[in-house]
Amino acid sequence: MDSDFFAWLDLVLNFGLPILLLMTAYFIGTLIEARHFRSIRRRERDYHDYPVVTFDTMPSDWNASESTMVTGSIVVSLDYFKRVIAGLRSLVGGRVKTYEPLLDRARREALLRMIEQARKQGYDAIFNVRLETSRLANSRGDGQGTAGVEMLAFCTAVRMRSRFEPAQGRF
């Protein structure tokens, strides 16, 4: 009887515990990601009327009195479960779907932080928006895999001489 118990305990510790940890990481990561996406959507609604354009030059109808460079950045990492799934996908090739929400969250959050910084400093609009990304750390000892990415958004913020009112249908 005792040997059966220890065999069962050995089985649970060797297989059950890692599976439980992976499932816990998956659910916690999913909850954190969902909460972050809700925050992003709420903030995007708050800033939907703030002029943000990717034009290289300032639109001709903007009467700017001051300009500066504004940035927003974020470092985001995959949870362990998604990292394992991405590693399995890299064995066979193809689209790595687990990284797509990560990059979407990073891009949107960096843009929101850039907009928030511009508004906090009293700027009325931003143009020449650019994005840069970089892998920050290796997830494996052999220098392969991605543990996290940084997304940097930067632009030119302008303060208008008179209150900015975009033309209807312009943006």
Secondary structure, DSSP 4 states (H G I P E B T S, - for coil): -HHHHHHHHHHIIIIIHHHHHHHHHHHHHHHHHHHHHHHHHHHHHHTTTS-B---SS--TT--EEEEEEEEEEEEEE--HHHHHHHHHHHHH-S--TTHHHHHHHHHHHHHHHHHHHHHHTT--EEEEEEEEEEEEE-SSTTS-S-SEEEEEEEEEEEEESS---PPTT--
